[in-house]
């Protein structure tokens, strides 16, 4: 069967079977329960920002594109800023940097004026923002909380010109596409001639695309009961024909199985980011104002991180962006393309798709920041060290929520893919 994948995942040392086992048995059940917690359930996002690239082709009128708004009293007080916000910074004693930083920074602190120090602080904040792969909605006054459990990602009916324009501009303009390539996607042979970083970029986006399309096939609208006059809700479930149409070799010029493999690639990339940031994530408070639940969330996160760290063959990001000036330039280009994709999400013409598209792109952007900014490296750059010789930066709450939820989406896709395999068998 085209979806019975085996062997090594491209550009990784790990096998498909290992991921299937680890995900379906260990990671997926834990994530399912974790993502029900209030901290991860409410996501702050601006769905009203104008599309800067083309005149918006209308707000979509499809009813399944509608996003249910959050009841104000359901949003935890801690998230609304009505209670103390613990600002946990990175305090990993084991990862402290060399002693000479202390001496150097101590010298700086006594010699530079207060004003200069303030300017330095502003500049550092600005510079930290430079590491972001996405624009962040956390402090955007038009951003609102959305209850993700009320708005599951599933088939909405969004398709045709508007959906294709988004995917086209992502692949054709922002995916390091070779010049003479006329398909939306990059063919496997062409991909093999590209450098690792460009391949990784394409694979991550294609894997995200596969994940979205697996979800909509697994939670397809099987019957619209409201049209039958029964009630307001439809019946959702797996649509095997839809899945075959999207991924079989026959209907995709042989590319479908590669697109499915790309799902495993992006999964490993985000898994590695979570493992790399685990000392930081284990120290977070997961504060919502409800002491009991916050404690449970913290324990559940630690349990998940323990499993993730024990994963046998992690993605190795240290092979990427090495080699002086050209590598630095490539990284900037990589970041620029990714930021563009995050802005393109404002052009998605279906609010529900936009919500999940934004969340997943932000989650991937956070993973890339963890892997490539240097902030989470063992030898952290001087820029992120404060006068007490400690790492001095934070992930925004929205970045953590997006990262864990987007990893939850990928984990669910791998689980759903296995269910399709069972049906096809
Ligand atoms: P599309 O999925 O639109 O793909 C366009 C072309 O891209 C294909 O013809 C093929 O050449 C190529 N392609 C397809 N898959 C891959 C891949 N994995 N890697 C590389 N190339 C590929 N619809 C919903 O019902 N629910 C949702 O939640 C939802 N969320 C969306 C979020 C975003 C950000 C976008 C842009 C679209 C979303 N959609 C959603 C729409 C959905 O993704 C499809 O665009 C739509 O169903 C039309 O599908 P299609 O068969 O025409 O091909």
Boltz pocket constraint, residues with backbone or C-beta under 6 A from the ligand:
constraints:
  - pocket:
      binder: B
      contacts: [[A, 153], [A, 154], [A, 155], [A, 156], [A, 157], [A, 158], [A, 159], [A, 160], [A, 163], [A, 164], [A, 166], [A, 167], [A, 184], [A, 185], [A, 186], [A, 205], [A, 206], [A, 207], [A, 209], [A, 210], [A, 212], [A, 213], [A, 216], [A, 246], [A, 259], [A, 260], [A, 348], [A, 352], [A, 353], [A, 354], [A, 356], [A, 357]]
      max_distance: 6.0
